[in-house]
Amino acid sequence: MDTAPTNATKTYKTGPILAALIIGAFVSLLTESLLQNALPSLTTVSHVSYTTIQWLLTAYLLVIGVLAPITGLLQQWFTTR
């Protein structure tokens, strides 16, 4: 009997993966654009300087960018099946 391991390759559908990446990039750009347009209102309402709000928005976008892949990894590790 031959018990050598076989090299079975998995094939993935690239359409849904590509669609998810495009939608994610679009939502990220949309969020950034909306927040940049809201900067004058945010500075007026919160009574802080323009640069402070810019730093806060930059930190927010960095956190979102870091947490997105971590969330995917956690979903892979802790499946509901």
BELVEN-V71454 format. One record per run of one state. SS is the DSSP state (a for helix, b for strand, c for the rest). FROM is the first residue (numbers start at 0). LEN is the number of residues. Records with the same first field share a line. If there is no record, write none. Layout:
BEGIN
SS=FROM-LEN  FROM-LEN
END
This chain:
BEGIN
c=0-13  37-1  46-3  77-4
a=13-24  38-8  49-28
END
